[in-house]
């Protein structure tokens, strides 16, 4: 007795890559814009950057170091190519932002409604989202 097995094509629901790409660029642009403004503000010592740094006990020259590293990190994330550099930039932004939140928490400098804790953690979350949504061309 011979048994014939029928082959069936089953349609699979494949997520549309355009939606992921739009989400990646939306999150990345928000992250890049925010970190760029923060870096420029620190380099220029504009607004409350001086108070933010000195209130947690850091020396004032740290604003130049942080400002330069933030701008270099944004450039690394946005430009095409250099996937290993992008990995370092994403991790740098994550450590910088979580370190800022922890530093403010340790000295009880929460800001209004926890702003000094929530904002850096929000930027860290944007960095994680951008990293996880990045296209294959930007991965190692």
Buried (B, 14 or more C-beta within 10 A) or exposed (E): EEEEEEEEEEEEEEEEEEEEEEBBBEBBEBBBEBBBEBBBBBBEBEEEBEEBBEBBEBEEEEBEEBBEBBBBBBBBBBEEEBEEBBBEBBEBBBEBBBEBBEBBBEEEBBBEEEEBBEBBBBBBBBBBBBBEBBEEEBEE
